[in-house]
Amino acid sequence: MARLVECVPNFSEGRDKEVIDAIARSISETEGVSLLDVDPGVSTNRTVYTFVGSPDAVVTGALNAARTAFERIDMSKHKGEHPRSGALDVCPFVPVQNVSMDDCVSCAEEFGQKLAEMLQVPVYLYGAAARCESRRSPLRSDLNGPQTSGPRSSSVWGATVTGARKFLIAFNSTSSAPKSKHIGSPGPEGLMYFQPGLLRRVQGMGWFLDESNLAQKLKLPVVGSQVVGLVPLQAILDTADFYIQRDQLFIVEEEHKSVISKLGLDSLGPFDPKQRIIDLFTAMIDEDADAFNEYMAALKMPKSTAEERTRRDAALQSGLQRAVLVPLSLARRVSDLWTPLKELCETGNAACQSDAQVAAKALEAAAFGAHYNVLINLRDITDQDFKEKTEKEASALLRDAQDNAAACLCVCEQRTSNS
C-alpha cells in the first residue's frame, strides 16, 4: 500500500473565494498530492484544507499553499471569530497509512525550516514535533517560548505553527439562540479559556454563525452538528455503536447513516460519507496503486515453460482487469453527482452560477479521462465478453456525462439571461 500522510493546513481566510480557490489550486496542482476537502467558514474567516500524499509530496503541497497565501493574506486587516496566530495558522501532519509518527515529525521539521527560509516568517513546532514541553499538546500551542526558526512575528503574516499529531476531529455543535454578548468568542478576541478535567483531549470554544443566524456554544438547544474536514471511519462506527447500545436500536442500514442522523451532521449541508470519511478516499488511492503493482509483478513472473507462461498470462489479465475497474469506478461515482449538481444549477445562489458551470465541466472531464483510461487498458485484455461489456458501460457513462454537462450549462445560461 502507498505511504500516505495527511496534511490539514488552516488558513486565515474564509470569505474571499478567489484567495480560497487559489490556495486550493496550489495544493491540487502539486504532483503526488490529492486534495480531499476544502472547508471555508465565513464567521470564523478561516478555511481548513485536507490533502494526502507521500511525505515529500505533502511537504511540497503545504509549501506551495503557503507561498500562495503569503501573496494574498494580510493579517493586519483580518477579522474573524476564530483565534489565530497567522495567515497559515496551523499546519499539522498526520500519519494515515504505512508511515509513523516519526515520519510526520520529520515532515513538520522540514516544512517549518523551508517555510521560514522561503518566506522569512516565524515558525513554531507543536504536538509530537514540539521541542519544549509547553507545546507538546496536540490540541493547543503556546507561542510564549522560543520559536523554531525565522524572524519575529510580523503584522502581515503573524506566525505559523506546524507539527505532528494523530487524527483530530473538528466537530461543531450548532445551537439555536439569538445573538447576544454571551454568544461568540469565549473571551477577548484571539484568546480562549481552558477548563481542564471535563472531557479528556477535547478543546472547545463558541461563536455566532452570521451566515446561518445560529450559535455554536454549550448550554443552548442543539439543532445540528457539522464535521469540519474529514473524519476517520472508526470514529463514525464507534459513535454508531454508542447510539445502538444507548437507544437499543436495530440497525439494518449502514451504521454510519444512523450516525449522520443522530448527530445532525447534514443539518447545515449534505454529509456524503464517501467525501467526508478519509478511509473511503484512501481506499481508492490504494486500488489504483495495487492494480498497477499487481500488473508489474505479473510482468516479472518466469516464462520459461508453457506452464509458467500460462500462469503469467493469467496474472497479467487479472491485473489489467483490475486496472480497468479503477477508472470505471470513478466514472460511476461521477454519474452519481449529476442529480445534486442539477439541483444546484436550478435553485442555487444565482451569483454562484459560474461555480456550477465549472463543476459541470470538471465532472465531464473526469468522465472523459476515465473513459479513455478504460479504453487504453482494455486493448490487451483477451476476455472478449468482459471487454465488450466494460467498453459499453464506459461509453454510456461518458455520453451520460456529456448530456448532463450540457443540461447543467443550459440551465445556468438560462438563469443568467433571465436575471
C-alpha positions as CSV (number, residue, x, y, z in Angstrom):
1,M,0.0,0.0,0.0
2,A,1.0,3.6,-0.6
3,R,2.7,5.7,2.1
4,L,0.2,8.4,3.0
5,V,0.5,11.4,5.2
6,E,-2.5,13.7,5.8
7,C,-1.9,17.5,5.9
8,V,-4.5,19.8,7.3
9,P,-3.4,23.5,7.0
10,N,-5.7,26.1,8.4
11,F,-5.5,29.4,6.6
12,S,-6.9,32.7,8.0
13,E,-9.2,33.4,5.0
14,G,-12.8,32.1,4.7
15,R,-14.6,34.9,2.8
16,D,-12.6,35.8,-0.3
17,K,-13.4,33.0,-2.8
18,E,-10.5,33.9,-5.1
19,V,-8.0,33.5,-2.3
20,I,-9.6,30.3,-1.1
21,D,-9.6,28.8,-4.6
22,A,-6.0,30.0,-5.4
23,I,-4.7,28.2,-2.3
24,A,-6.7,25.1,-3.3
25,R,-5.2,25.1,-6.8
26,S,-1.7,25.4,-5.5
27,I,-2.3,22.2,-3.5
28,S,-4.2,20.2,-6.1
29,E,-1.6,21.0,-8.8
30,T,1.2,19.6,-6.6
31,E,2.5,16.3,-8.0
32,G,1.7,13.3,-5.9
33,V,-1.0,15.1,-3.8
34,S,-4.7,14.5,-3.6
35,L,-6.8,17.4,-2.3
36,L,-9.7,15.8,-0.4
37,D,-11.6,18.7,1.1
38,V,-11.8,22.5,1.3
39,D,-14.0,23.8,4.2
40,P,-14.3,27.6,4.4
41,G,-16.1,29.4,7.3
42,V,-17.4,32.9,6.9
43,S,-17.9,33.8,10.5
44,T,-14.5,32.3,11.5
45,N,-12.9,33.7,8.4
46,R,-10.8,30.6,8.2
47,T,-10.5,27.7,5.7
48,V,-9.4,24.2,6.5
49,Y,-7.8,22.2,3.7
50,T,-7.3,18.5,3.8
51,F,-5.0,16.6,1.4
52,V,-2.9,13.4,1.4
53,G,0.2,12.2,-0.4
54,S,3.6,10.8,0.2
55,P,5.7,12.5,2.9
56,D,7.7,14.5,0.4
57,A,4.7,15.4,-1.7
58,V,2.6,16.8,1.3
59,V,5.5,19.0,2.4
60,T,5.8,20.4,-1.1
61,G,2.0,20.9,-1.3
62,A,2.0,22.7,2.0
63,L,4.8,25.0,0.9
64,N,3.1,25.8,-2.3
65,A,-0.1,26.7,-0.4
66,A,1.8,28.9,2.0
67,R,3.5,30.7,-0.9
68,T,0.2,31.5,-2.4
69,A,-1.3,32.7,0.9
70,F,1.7,34.9,1.5
71,E,0.9,36.9,-1.6
72,R,-2.8,37.3,-0.7
73,I,-3.5,37.3,3.1
74,D,-2.8,40.4,5.2
75,M,-3.3,39.6,8.9
76,S,-3.3,43.3,9.9
77,K,-6.7,43.5,8.2
78,H,-8.1,40.2,9.4
79,K,-11.2,39.8,11.5
80,G,-12.9,36.6,12.4
81,E,-14.5,34.6,15.3
82,H,-11.7,32.0,15.5
83,P,-8.5,32.6,17.4
84,R,-5.4,32.7,15.1
85,S,-1.7,33.4,15.2
86,G,-1.0,33.9,11.5
87,A,-2.1,33.7,7.9
88,L,-1.2,30.0,7.8
89,D,-2.3,29.5,11.4
90,V,-1.5,25.8,11.9
91,C,-0.3,23.1,9.7
92,P,-0.3,19.6,11.2
93,F,0.9,16.4,9.6
94,V,-1.0,13.2,10.4
95,P,0.0,9.5,9.8
96,V,-2.5,7.8,7.6
97,Q,-1.0,4.7,6.1
98,N,2.4,3.0,6.1
99,V,4.0,5.9,7.9
100,S,4.9,6.5,11.5
101,M,4.5,9.5,13.8
102,D,8.3,10.0,13.5
103,D,7.8,10.3,9.7
104,C,5.3,13.1,10.3
105,V,7.6,14.8,12.8
106,S,10.2,14.8,10.0
107,C,7.6,16.3,7.7
108,A,6.8,19.1,10.2
109,E,10.5,19.9,10.8
110,E,11.3,20.0,7.1
111,F,8.2,22.1,6.3
112,G,8.9,24.5,9.2
113,Q,12.6,25.0,8.2
114,K,11.8,25.5,4.5
115,L,8.8,27.8,5.2
116,A,11.0,30.1,7.4
117,E,13.7,30.2,4.8
118,M,11.4,30.7,1.9
119,L,9.1,33.5,3.4
120,Q,11.3,34.7,6.3
121,V,8.4,34.1,8.7
122,P,8.4,32.7,12.3
123,V,7.6,29.1,12.7
124,Y,6.9,27.0,15.8
125,L,6.6,23.3,16.4
126,Y,3.9,21.6,18.4
127,G,2.5,18.2,19.2
128,A,4.8,15.2,18.7
129,A,7.3,17.6,16.9
130,A,7.5,20.0,19.8
131,R,10.9,20.8,21.2
132,C,9.6,22.2,24.5
133,E,7.0,20.6,26.9
134,S,4.6,23.5,26.7
135,R,3.8,22.8,23.1
136,R,3.6,19.0,23.5
137,S,-0.3,19.0,23.4
138,P,-1.8,18.1,20.1
139,L,-4.7,20.5,20.8
140,R,-3.1,23.8,21.6
141,S,0.2,25.6,21.1
142,D,1.9,28.1,23.4
143,L,3.8,30.8,21.5
144,N,5.4,32.4,24.5
145,G,8.6,30.3,24.3
146,P,11.4,30.4,21.8
147,Q,10.5,29.9,18.2
148,T,11.8,27.2,15.9
149,S,13.1,29.3,13.1
150,G,12.5,32.5,11.1
151,P,12.3,36.2,12.3
152,R,9.9,37.6,14.8
153,S,6.2,37.8,14.0
154,S,5.1,40.4,11.5
155,S,1.6,42.1,11.4
156,V,1.1,40.9,7.8
157,W,1.8,37.2,8.3
158,G,1.8,36.6,12.0
159,A,3.3,33.3,13.0
160,T,2.8,29.7,11.8
161,V,2.6,26.6,14.0
162,T,3.4,23.2,12.5
163,G,3.7,19.8,14.0
164,A,2.7,16.1,14.0
165,R,-0.4,14.6,15.7
166,K,-2.9,11.8,15.4
167,F,-6.3,12.4,13.8
168,L,-8.2,15.3,15.3
169,I,-12.0,15.5,14.7
170,A,-13.2,19.1,14.2
171,F,-16.8,18.9,15.3
172,N,-19.2,21.8,15.6
173,S,-22.5,21.5,17.6
174,T,-24.9,24.2,16.4
175,S,-27.4,25.8,18.8
176,S,-30.4,27.9,18.1
177,A,-30.2,31.2,20.0
178,P,-30.4,34.9,19.5
179,K,-27.2,36.8,19.1
180,S,-26.0,38.4,22.3
181,K,-22.9,39.4,24.1
182,H,-22.8,35.9,25.6
183,I,-22.6,34.2,22.2
184,G,-19.3,34.4,20.2
185,S,-15.7,34.2,21.3
186,P,-15.5,33.0,24.9
187,G,-13.0,35.7,25.8
188,P,-11.2,38.7,24.3
189,E,-10.7,38.4,20.5
190,G,-7.9,35.9,19.8
191,L,-8.0,34.2,23.2
192,M,-9.6,31.0,24.5
193,Y,-10.3,29.9,28.1
194,F,-9.5,26.4,29.1
195,Q,-11.1,24.5,31.9
196,P,-9.3,21.2,32.3
197,G,-10.9,18.0,33.6
198,L,-14.3,18.0,31.9
199,L,-13.6,15.9,28.8
200,R,-10.2,14.4,28.1
201,R,-8.5,15.6,24.9
202,V,-11.3,17.9,24.0
203,Q,-10.8,21.6,23.2
204,G,-13.9,23.8,22.9
205,M,-15.0,27.4,22.1
206,G,-18.1,29.1,20.9
207,W,-19.1,31.7,18.3
208,F,-22.0,33.1,16.4
209,L,-22.6,31.9,12.7
210,D,-23.8,35.1,11.0
211,E,-24.2,33.2,7.7
212,S,-26.7,30.8,9.4
213,N,-28.0,33.0,12.2
214,L,-27.1,30.3,14.7
215,A,-24.8,29.9,17.6
216,Q,-22.1,27.3,18.3
217,K,-21.8,27.2,22.1
218,L,-22.7,24.9,25.1
219,K,-25.8,25.0,27.3
220,L,-28.1,26.0,24.4
221,P,-30.6,24.0,22.4
222,V,-28.7,21.9,19.8
223,V,-30.2,21.9,16.4
224,G,-27.5,20.2,14.4
225,S,-23.8,19.4,14.0
226,Q,-21.1,19.6,11.5
227,V,-17.8,17.9,10.8
228,V,-15.1,20.2,9.5
229,G,-12.7,18.4,7.1
230,L,-12.5,14.7,7.2
231,V,-13.1,12.1,9.9
232,P,-11.8,8.5,10.3
233,L,-14.3,5.7,9.7
234,Q,-13.6,4.1,13.1
235,A,-14.9,7.3,14.8
236,I,-18.2,7.0,12.9
237,L,-18.5,3.3,13.7
238,D,-17.7,3.9,17.4
239,T,-20.4,6.6,17.5
240,A,-22.9,4.3,15.8
241,D,-22.2,1.6,18.4
242,F,-22.8,4.1,21.2
243,Y,-26.2,5.0,19.9
244,I,-27.1,1.4,19.1
245,Q,-26.4,0.4,22.7
246,R,-27.9,3.5,24.3
247,D,-31.1,3.6,22.3
248,Q,-31.3,-0.2,21.8
249,L,-31.5,0.2,18.1
250,F,-31.8,-2.5,15.5
251,I,-29.8,-1.1,12.5
252,V,-30.4,-2.6,9.1
253,E,-28.8,0.1,7.0
254,E,-25.1,1.0,7.1
255,E,-24.1,2.1,10.6
256,H,-22.6,5.5,9.6
257,K,-26.0,6.6,8.2
258,S,-27.6,6.4,11.6
259,V,-24.7,8.5,13.0
260,I,-25.4,11.2,10.4
261,S,-29.0,11.4,11.5
262,K,-28.2,11.1,15.3
263,L,-25.6,13.8,15.2
264,G,-27.3,16.0,12.7
265,L,-24.3,16.1,10.5
266,D,-26.4,17.1,7.5
267,S,-28.3,19.9,9.3
268,L,-26.2,22.7,7.7
269,G,-25.4,20.9,4.4
270,P,-25.2,17.5,2.9
271,F,-22.8,14.9,4.5
272,D,-21.6,12.4,2.0
273,P,-19.6,9.6,3.7
274,K,-17.7,9.0,0.5
275,Q,-16.5,12.6,0.6
276,R,-16.0,13.2,4.3
277,I,-14.6,9.9,5.7
278,I,-10.9,9.7,4.9
279,D,-10.7,5.9,4.9
280,L,-13.0,5.8,1.8
281,F,-10.7,8.3,0.0
282,T,-7.5,6.4,0.7
283,A,-9.2,3.1,-0.4
284,M,-9.5,4.4,-3.9
285,I,-5.9,5.6,-4.0
286,D,-4.8,2.1,-2.8
287,E,-7.0,0.4,-5.5
288,D,-5.1,2.3,-8.3
289,A,-1.7,1.6,-6.8
290,D,-2.5,-2.1,-6.0
291,A,-3.7,-2.6,-9.6
292,F,-0.5,-1.2,-11.0
293,N,1.6,-3.2,-8.6
294,E,-0.2,-6.4,-9.5
295,Y,0.4,-5.9,-13.2
296,M,4.1,-5.0,-12.7
297,A,4.5,-8.1,-10.5
298,A,3.0,-10.3,-13.2
299,L,5.4,-8.9,-15.8
300,K,8.3,-10.2,-13.6
301,M,6.9,-13.7,-13.4
302,P,9.0,-16.5,-15.0
303,K,8.0,-17.6,-18.6
304,S,10.5,-20.3,-19.4
305,T,7.9,-23.1,-19.7
306,A,4.4,-23.4,-21.1
307,E,3.0,-23.7,-17.6
308,E,4.9,-20.6,-16.4
309,R,3.7,-18.6,-19.4
310,T,0.1,-19.7,-18.7
311,R,0.3,-18.6,-15.1
312,R,2.0,-15.3,-16.1
313,D,-0.7,-14.6,-18.8
314,A,-3.5,-15.2,-16.3
315,A,-1.8,-12.9,-13.7
316,L,-1.4,-10.2,-16.4
317,Q,-5.0,-10.4,-17.4
318,S,-6.1,-10.2,-13.8
319,G,-4.0,-7.1,-13.2
320,L,-5.3,-5.5,-16.4
321,Q,-8.9,-6.1,-15.5
322,R,-8.4,-4.7,-12.0
323,A,-6.7,-1.6,-13.6
324,V,-9.7,-1.1,-15.8
325,L,-12.2,-1.2,-12.9
326,V,-10.5,1.7,-11.1
327,P,-11.3,4.4,-13.7
328,L,-14.6,2.7,-14.4
329,S,-15.5,3.1,-10.7
330,L,-14.6,6.8,-10.9
331,A,-16.9,7.3,-13.9
332,R,-19.7,5.6,-11.9
333,R,-19.1,8.0,-9.0
334,V,-19.2,10.9,-11.4
335,S,-22.6,9.7,-12.6
336,D,-24.0,9.8,-9.0
337,L,-23.1,13.5,-8.8
338,W,-25.2,14.9,-11.6
339,T,-28.5,15.0,-9.8
340,P,-27.3,17.2,-6.9
341,L,-25.4,19.4,-9.4
342,K,-28.6,19.9,-11.5
343,E,-30.4,20.9,-8.3
344,L,-27.7,23.5,-7.6
345,C,-27.9,24.8,-11.1
346,E,-31.7,25.2,-10.9
347,T,-32.2,26.5,-7.4
348,G,-28.7,27.5,-6.0
349,N,-27.5,31.1,-5.5
350,A,-27.6,32.8,-8.9
351,A,-24.3,34.6,-8.0
352,C,-22.6,31.2,-7.9
353,Q,-23.6,30.1,-11.4
354,S,-20.0,30.2,-12.7
355,D,-19.1,27.7,-9.9
356,A,-21.8,25.3,-11.0
357,Q,-20.7,25.7,-14.6
358,V,-17.1,24.9,-13.7
359,A,-18.3,21.9,-11.7
360,A,-20.2,20.6,-14.7
361,K,-17.2,20.8,-17.0
362,A,-14.9,19.3,-14.3
363,L,-17.2,16.2,-13.9
364,E,-17.5,15.9,-17.6
365,A,-13.6,16.0,-17.9
366,A,-13.4,13.3,-15.1
367,A,-15.7,11.0,-17.1
368,F,-13.8,11.8,-20.3
369,G,-10.5,10.8,-18.6
370,A,-11.9,7.7,-17.0
371,H,-13.4,6.6,-20.4
372,Y,-10.1,6.8,-22.3
373,N,-8.2,5.3,-19.3
374,V,-10.5,2.3,-19.6
375,L,-10.0,2.0,-23.3
376,I,-6.2,2.0,-23.1
377,N,-6.2,-0.8,-20.5
378,L,-8.8,-2.8,-22.5
379,R,-6.6,-3.1,-25.5
380,D,-4.6,-6.0,-24.1
381,I,-7.4,-7.9,-22.4
382,T,-8.3,-11.1,-24.1
383,D,-11.7,-11.8,-22.4
384,Q,-13.9,-10.5,-25.2
385,D,-17.1,-10.7,-23.1
386,F,-15.5,-8.6,-20.3
387,K,-14.0,-6.3,-22.9
388,E,-17.3,-5.6,-24.7
389,K,-19.4,-5.1,-21.5
390,T,-16.8,-2.8,-20.0
391,E,-16.4,-0.7,-23.1
392,K,-20.2,-0.4,-23.5
393,E,-20.6,0.8,-19.9
394,A,-17.7,3.3,-20.1
395,S,-19.1,4.8,-23.3
396,A,-22.5,5.0,-21.8
397,L,-21.2,6.8,-18.8
398,L,-19.3,9.3,-21.0
399,R,-22.4,10.0,-23.0
400,D,-24.3,10.5,-19.8
401,A,-21.7,12.9,-18.5
402,Q,-21.7,14.9,-21.8
403,D,-25.5,15.1,-21.8
404,N,-25.7,16.1,-18.2
405,A,-23.0,18.7,-18.5
406,A,-24.8,20.3,-21.5
407,A,-28.1,20.3,-19.5
408,C,-26.4,21.9,-16.5
409,L,-24.8,24.6,-18.6
410,C,-28.1,25.3,-20.4
411,V,-29.9,25.8,-17.1
412,C,-27.2,28.1,-15.8
413,E,-27.2,30.2,-19.0
414,Q,-31.0,30.5,-18.9
415,R,-30.9,31.7,-15.3
416,T,-28.2,34.2,-16.1
417,S,-30.1,35.6,-19.1
418,N,-33.3,35.9,-17.0
419,S,-31.7,37.6,-14.1
